[in-house]
Amino acid sequence: MNINDLQVCEVVEFDNQIVGGLTADVKGEAIAAPGIAFADVNAEAIGLNTIVKVGSSADVAPYYSSALYHGYGAAWDNKGYSVDYESDYAYSS
């Protein structure tokens, strides 16, 4: 079977777009109990242009603990955008 390359190119040509759309997603978790703390965050962005920023911290002491995370993801092209942000804090004494 022969396929004309020019016809195939015309069918799948998208001007400055990501085929399948744009996505930005942030997921995280913060847990604290006396003597233990955990913070984790993951951010993902898929698009023509993207920004991803994440941060986490955990402080542990014998009688108190705290955990903090934040994440930001953004993706955009000339047709639209997708943004997600998440932050959480846990403290225990």
N, C-alpha and C positions, 0 to 999 in steps of 0.2 A: 504494500500500500504506500503510495506517495502522498505527502502532505505539502502543500505549497507554503513555504516558510513565510512569505509576506502576508498571507491570509491569517496564519497563526499569530504573527506579531500584531496585526491589527486587532484581533480578538482580545488579546491579553494586555494591551497597552493601557496603563493607568498613569495619568499625569500627576507626579508628585504625591502619590498615595501609597500606603502600605496595603497590599492586598489582604483582606480579612479584617481591616479596621485598626483602631488604636486601642491600646490598653495600658492602664496604670493601676498597680495593685500593691498595697502595703499590708503586711501581717506582722504582729508582734505579740510578745508575752512578757509580763513582769510579775514575779513572784517574790514574796519576802516573808520570812519567819525568823524568830530570834536565832541569830547565829548563821543564817543562810539567806542569800539573795541571788536572784537570777533575772537577767534581762536580755532579750534577744529580739531582733527585728530584721525583716527582709523586705526590700522594695524592688519592684520590677516595672519597667516602662518599655513598651514596644511601639515605635513609630518612626517617622522620618526624622524628627528632632526629639530628644529625650533629656530629662534631668532626673537623677536619682540621688537622694541624700538620706543617710541613716546615722543614728547614734544611739548608744546605750551605755548605761553605767550601773554599777551595783556597789553598795557600801555595806560591809558586814562588821558587826561588833557582837560581843557575847550577849548583850541584852536588847539590842535593836538591830534592824536591818532595813534597807531601802533599795528599791530598784526603779529605774526610769528608762524608757525608750521613746524614740520618736523617729518617724520615717515619712518621707515625702517622695512621691513619684509623679511625673508629668510626661505626657507624650502628645505631640501635635504635628499636623501637616497643614496644607492650605485648605483642607475641607473641614477640619474640626479639631477637637482636643479631648483628652481624658486626664483627669487629675485625681489623686487619692492621697490622703494624709491620715496618719494615726499616731496617737501618743497615749501613754499610760504610765501610772506611777503606783507603786505598792510600798507600804510601810508597815512594819510590825514591831511591837515592843513587848 
